[in-house]
């Protein structure tokens, strides 16, 4: 796995953002990372109630997991 800790850019940003927002049911993308320790991509979404959800995606832009910050639960 590539570990860069760099933000996602270009077409990859569009695809990862769309997948993450579909997973959370909306919200706003507030942070992204390529090469997260848990997956190829990580997208942080702030949802309408103000909480944050970290969405993990693989190299095919498929969701492989998500975690609401502070909940300690993986979905």
ABEGO torsion letter per residue (X at the ends): XBBAGBBBBEAAAAAAAAAAAAAAGEEBBABBBBGBAABABBBBBBBAAGBBBBBBBBAAGBBAEBBBBGAGBBX
